[in-house]
Amino acid sequence: MISKKKIIIFVIILVGLLLPVITNNFFWSVFLGRVMSSILLTTAAWALLEVAGQPAFGLSALAGVGVYAYALSARTGSVNPWLAILLGIFLATLVGMLLSIPSIKIGGIMNQGILNIFFVFAFHAFIAAFPSFTGGTMGVALETLPPADIFKQLPYKYLIILVFTLIGVGAIYWILRTRLGRVIALAAQNEQLASSLGINITKYKRLAYLIFVPFLGLAGFCTGYSTGFTSPSYWSVELSFITILSFWIGGPKSIWGPIFGAALITSIPTLLNVAMEWRIVVCGVLALLIRMYLPEGIVGFLSSKSKNLSKVSHKKFVVELDNR
């Protein structure tokens, strides 16, 4: 039976998530839209990097491919905006799979990291090379999803982002609980054991890209759609590292870590009135302190404390029964 405490927590979270729709407020629509987009991006990155063990530091550019494919294809009018989202996801996945071939082949975190960072710069160079088509360094506006008279309103734009985020995070959670998800995790955590069990390591590394990169593409769309605009400067190496630091801060051992970490790091510049340029500094210092003193992350620390309190309460209850 569900306790009253859980029902109250659920209602509070639900009201918080629907606050932009309830209040029709500009600030909450934009702010929570950014938070939801960041949660999806960080959760997908966590699944690919931490669970699957792939040092895809070019994740920001993969997300950028997703949003640019949507923006450019929908702008021409030849592709329905809803189908343009799928096109963006497909192209991000295709680029991710192509990137995985040399990345897995050369091996080594340093080598793969350099390759992925190079990919981010190559993405920027490509966008800048065709300004008449891509908007160049100035960026490009995103078309509103049809029906435009509804989805041009910020609360409903936020609702689209919220739904996509819930679907994306829920799908990642479900995948990781399946046999396929567990095999991908095993192949990353203990290659020797996985090989002894007959698991094809290379196959499952590539499968990790195929499964989790689509969510990066979807996160890219959500990020751009939340503001109605995108430019190459946003999809930088800095964003990749901020995303990685976010799930370090939240905790890398469960899916709640990247969710909490992304929400926290996205909220700090707005709620504390910190300039966006200082976000990487704040993230870096916070991540360093947490890795030093709370290596399991904030969520892991709170979870372990909660378990310890439950054990203490249980022992007290048993002692009281024995005394009776």
C-alpha positions in Angstrom: 0.0 0.0 0.0 1.3 3.5 -0.9 2.0 5.7 2.1 0.7 9.2 2.5 4.2 10.5 2.5 4.9 9.1 -1.0 1.6 10.5 -2.3 2.4 13.9 -0.9 5.9 13.8 -2.5 4.4 12.7 -5.8 1.8 15.5 -5.8 4.5 18.1 -5.0 6.7 16.9 -7.8 3.8 16.8 -10.2 2.7 20.4 -9.4 6.3 21.5 -9.7 6.7 19.9 -13.2 3.4 21.4 -14.4 4.1 24.8 -12.8 4.7 26.6 -16.2 1.3 25.2 -17.5 -0.6 26.1 -14.3 0.8 29.6 -13.9 1.4 30.4 -17.6 4.6 32.1 -16.4 7.4 33.0 -18.8 10.2 32.5 -16.3 9.1 29.1 -15.2 8.5 27.9 -18.7 12.0 28.9 -19.9 13.8 27.9 -16.6 12.2 24.4 -16.2 12.5 23.8 -20.0 16.3 24.2 -19.6 16.3 22.0 -16.6 14.3 19.2 -18.3 16.6 19.4 -21.4 19.7 19.2 -19.2 18.3 16.2 -17.3 17.7 14.3 -20.6 21.1 15.2 -21.9 23.0 14.3 -18.7 21.1 11.0 -18.3 21.8 9.9 -21.8 25.5 10.9 -21.4 25.7 9.0 -18.1 24.3 5.9 -19.7 26.8 6.1 -22.6 29.9 7.1 -20.6 29.4 5.7 -17.1 27.3 2.6 -17.6 28.5 1.6 -21.1 32.1 2.9 -20.5 32.4 4.8 -23.7 34.5 8.1 -23.4 32.2 10.0 -25.8 33.4 13.4 -24.8 32.0 14.7 -28.1 28.5 14.2 -26.8 27.7 17.9 -27.1 28.3 17.8 -30.8 26.1 14.7 -31.2 23.3 16.6 -29.5 24.0 19.6 -31.7 23.6 17.3 -34.8 20.1 16.4 -33.5 18.9 20.0 -33.1 20.6 21.3 -36.3 19.1 18.5 -38.4 15.7 19.5 -37.0 16.2 23.2 -37.5 17.5 23.0 -41.1 15.1 20.4 -42.4 12.0 22.0 -40.8 13.0 25.4 -42.0 12.8 24.4 -45.7 9.2 23.4 -45.3 9.7 20.1 -47.2 9.8 18.1 -44.0 7.1 18.1 -41.4 8.5 19.4 -38.1 7.4 16.3 -36.2 9.2 14.1 -38.7 12.2 16.5 -38.6 12.6 15.5 -34.9 13.0 11.9 -36.0 15.4 12.9 -38.7 17.5 14.8 -36.2 17.6 11.7 -33.9 18.5 9.5 -36.9 21.3 11.7 -38.1 22.8 12.1 -34.6 22.7 8.3 -34.2 24.3 7.8 -37.7 27.1 10.2 -36.8 27.5 8.6 -33.4 27.9 5.1 -35.0 30.4 6.4 -37.5 32.4 8.1 -34.7 32.3 4.8 -32.7 34.2 2.9 -35.4 37.6 4.7 -35.0 36.9 5.4 -31.3 36.6 1.7 -30.4 39.3 0.7 -32.7 42.0 3.0 -31.4 41.0 2.3 -27.7 42.3 4.1 -24.7 40.6 6.9 -22.8 43.2 9.5 -23.9 43.0 8.5 -27.6 39.2 8.3 -27.7 38.9 11.6 -25.7 41.1 13.4 -28.2 39.2 12.0 -31.1 35.8 13.1 -29.6 37.1 16.6 -28.8 38.3 16.9 -32.4 34.8 15.9 -33.5 33.4 18.8 -31.6 35.7 21.3 -33.4 34.9 19.6 -36.7 31.2 20.1 -36.1 31.8 23.8 -35.4 33.9 24.2 -38.5 31.2 22.5 -40.6 28.5 24.8 -39.3 30.7 27.9 -39.9 31.7 26.8 -43.4 28.1 27.0 -44.8 26.6 30.2 -43.3 24.0 30.6 -46.0 22.5 27.2 -45.1 23.3 26.7 -41.4 23.3 30.3 -40.2 27.1 30.0 -39.5 28.3 31.2 -36.1 25.2 33.5 -35.7 23.0 30.4 -35.3 19.5 29.6 -36.6 16.0 29.8 -35.3 13.8 26.7 -34.8 10.4 26.3 -36.4 7.5 25.8 -34.0 5.9 22.4 -34.0 2.4 22.3 -35.5 -0.3 23.3 -34.6 1.8 26.5 -34.3 -1.0 28.6 -32.7 -0.8 26.2 -29.7 2.9 25.3 -29.5 4.2 28.8 -30.0 3.0 29.5 -26.5 5.8 28.9 -24.0 3.9 26.7 -21.5 2.9 24.3 -24.3 6.5 24.3 -25.7 7.6 23.4 -22.2 5.0 20.6 -22.1 6.5 19.1 -25.2 10.0 19.2 -23.6 8.7 17.7 -20.4 7.0 14.8 -22.2 10.1 14.0 -24.3 12.3 14.1 -21.2 10.0 11.8 -19.3 9.9 9.4 -22.2 13.7 9.6 -22.8 14.7 9.1 -19.1 12.0 6.4 -18.6 13.3 4.5 -21.7 16.9 4.7 -20.6 15.9 3.4 -17.1 14.0 0.5 -18.7 16.8 -0.4 -21.1 19.3 -0.6 -18.3 17.1 -3.0 -16.4 16.8 -5.4 -19.4 19.3 -8.2 -20.1 20.8 -6.2 -23.0 21.4 -3.3 -20.6 23.0 -5.5 -18.0 25.3 -7.1 -20.7 26.4 -3.6 -21.9 27.2 -2.7 -18.4 29.1 -5.9 -17.7 31.1 -5.5 -21.0 32.2 -2.0 -19.8 32.9 -2.9 -16.2 34.8 -6.2 -16.6 35.9 -7.0 -20.1 37.8 -10.1 -19.0 34.8 -11.6 -17.3 32.5 -10.7 -20.2 34.8 -12.3 -22.7 35.0 -15.5 -20.6 31.2 -15.6 -20.8 31.4 -15.4 -24.6 30.2 -11.8 -24.9 31.5 -9.9 -28.0 32.9 -6.8 -26.4 33.1 -4.7 -29.6 29.6 -5.6 -30.6 28.1 -4.4 -27.3 30.3 -1.2 -27.3 28.8 -0.3 -30.7 25.3 -1.3 -29.5 25.8 1.2 -26.6 26.2 4.0 -29.2 23.3 2.8 -31.2 21.0 2.7 -28.1 22.0 5.8 -26.2 23.1 8.3 -28.9 19.4 8.8 -30.1 18.6 10.2 -26.7 21.5 12.7 -27.1 19.9 13.8 -30.4 16.5 14.1 -28.7 18.1 16.1 -25.9 19.6 18.4 -28.5 16.2 19.1 -30.0 14.7 19.8 -26.5 17.5 22.2 -25.6 17.1 24.2 -28.8 13.3 24.1 -28.7 13.2 25.4 -25.2 14.7 28.7 -26.4 13.6 28.6 -30.1 17.2 29.1 -31.2 20.5 27.3 -31.5 24.1 28.2 -32.4 27.4 26.2 -32.6 28.8 28.1 -29.6 26.4 26.3 -27.3 27.5 22.8 -28.4 31.0 23.1 -27.1 33.5 21.0 -25.3 32.6 23.0 -22.2 29.1 21.7 -22.4 30.4 18.1 -22.6 32.5 18.5 -19.5 29.7 20.3 -17.6 27.4 17.4 -18.5 29.9 14.9 -17.2 30.6 16.9 -14.0 26.8 17.0 -13.5 26.4 13.3 -13.1 29.6 13.1 -11.0 28.1 15.6 -8.6 24.8 13.9 -8.5 26.3 10.4 -8.3 27.3 8.0 -11.0 25.9 4.8 -9.4 22.2 5.2 -10.2 20.0 7.1 -12.7 18.9 9.5 -9.9 22.5 10.9 -9.8 22.5 12.5 -13.3 18.9 13.6 -12.8 19.7 15.4 -9.6 23.1 16.7 -10.8 21.7 18.1 -14.0 18.9 19.9 -12.2 21.3 21.3 -9.6 23.9 22.5 -12.1 21.3 24.0 -14.5 19.6 25.8 -11.6 22.7 27.4 -10.0 23.3 30.2 -12.6 19.7 31.2 -12.5 18.8 30.9 -8.9 22.1 32.3 -7.5 22.4 34.9 -10.3 25.7 33.5 -11.4 27.0 34.5 -14.9 26.8 31.5 -17.3 30.5 32.0 -18.0 31.2 31.0 -14.4 29.2 27.8 -14.6 32.1 25.6 -15.6 34.1 27.0 -12.7 31.3 26.4 -10.2 30.8 22.9 -11.6 34.5 22.1 -11.5 35.0 23.2 -7.9 31.8 21.5 -6.7 32.7 18.3 -8.5 36.3 18.3 -7.1 35.0 18.7 -3.5 32.4 16.0 -4.0 34.8 13.6 -5.5 37.2 14.2 -2.6 34.7 14.0 0.3 31.6 12.3 -1.3 33.0 10.0 -4.0 29.6 8.3 -4.4 28.0 11.7 -5.2 25.2 13.6 -3.4 22.5 11.0 -4.3 24.7 8.1 -3.3 25.6 9.8 0.0 22.0 10.5 0.9 21.0 7.0 -0.1 23.6 5.4 2.1 22.6 7.7 5.0 19.0 6.7 4.5 19.9 3.0 4.6 22.0 3.5 7.8 19.1 5.3 9.5 16.7 2.6 8.5 19.0 -0.1 9.9 19.3 1.9 13.2 15.6 2.3 13.4 15.1 -1.4 12.8 17.6 -2.3 15.5 15.9 0.0 18.0 12.5 -1.6 17.2 13.9 -5.1 17.7 15.5 -4.1 21.0 12.2 -2.6 22.2 10.4 -5.8 21.3 13.0 -7.9 23.2 12.7 -5.6 26.3 8.9 -6.2 26.3 
